[in-house]
Structure formats: structure tokens, C-alpha cells
């Protein structure tokens, strides 16, 4: 294995993230390394020495991996933020429409609604607005900070926003499900479409938690 391919293999092994984005970064690095090696060969250096010099000029693999990992983390973070901005309100709105179409007004409920349960539902419904708002703020901040801070700090900041928004969303879902179970578990099964959408919402929330944990793990990899 020549110096360039060995370098790229080591770099690939250190990076964690979306495969397509990682391939793009590695292709960019490969093109840059080969261009530099070609320049050295044109200057009269032997092929092997030209590649070694190109690799040395490109930078230590650990340093380059940190920069590339920050970019991968940001790419993943932005995708997660868009899931928060679009997915959370879409799920809530879909459930509300399904409830109206397949069940009807809340006045049809056969059991009384305690005041504390109203507080729990207000919190859960309020989170539907808070979570995408935090996601939008994070996206705007990420764009603004991208020209002012390095990739590591940018990825870490994005991770903070993701963790906060995902935490609020998960707390709202758990609050609603647990509170409803105490008051009247049948409210979780108003209709088949409502049940399916509730399951989908829970699965989305779990998926967001997994993505948030991965985001933190990648940030830890960068600063390790």
C-alpha cells in the first residue's frame, strides 16, 4: 500500500458518520493528496518520496481526522435538527387531525379530566412549539457561528441544542403517556389511526434520543 492510500485508510478508520458524507471528504482528501504528489513528481522527486511529502504537507492524520469529524458531526447534527423542526410538529398535528376525524371532540370522553392532567397536557402540547423553535434557533446559530468559530466548537454547540430539544420532547411524550395512563388508559386508544400515530411518535422520539447520543459521542471523539 502506498503512502497516500495508507493515509486515507487510517483517516477512514478514525471517522464516524454518514457514509456518503465521509466518502465525499475522503475523495476530497484523495484528490488533494494526488495533486500535491503530482506537483512533487513534476519537480523531479521519485514517486514514493513525492507521495510521502504530499502526505506530510497535508497534515497529521489525527489533526485532519478531528477537523473532518467535526464536519461530519455538524452534518449529522443539522439533519437531526431538521427532524426536530419538521418531524415533531408533524406528528402532533397528524395525531390531532386523526383524533378529530376518527373520534371527535374531547367532550365525548366518558371519564372526568383532573386539573393536574390539564397541566400535563398543556406542557406536552407546549413542547410541540418549543422543540421546533429550539431547532430553528440552533440552525440559525450554526449558520452564524460557522464563520466565527472552529468546527469542533460548532459541533459541540450544535450538540447542546440537540440534547436540550430532544430532552424536552422526550419529557413531553413520557409525561403525556404516563399521565394519560393514570387518568384513563383508554384515551391512548381513541382509534386505530391515533394508536398508530402515537406509536410512530414514540419511535421518532426514541430515534431522536439515539441521534442525540451519537452526536455527543462524536463530540467526545473530536476532543479526546
Secondary structure, DSSP 8 states (H G I E B T S, - for coil): --HHHHHHHHHHHH--S-HHHHHHHHHHHHHHHHHHHHHHHHTT--HHHHHHHHHHHH--HHHHHHHHHHHHHHHHHHHHHHIIIIIHHHHHHHHHHHHHHHT--GGG-SS---HHHHHHHHHHHHHHHHHHHHHHHHHHHHHHHTTTS-HHHHHHHHHHHHHHHHHHHHHHHHHHHHHHHHHHGGGGGS-HHHHHHHHHHHHHHHHHHHHHHHHHHHHHHHH-
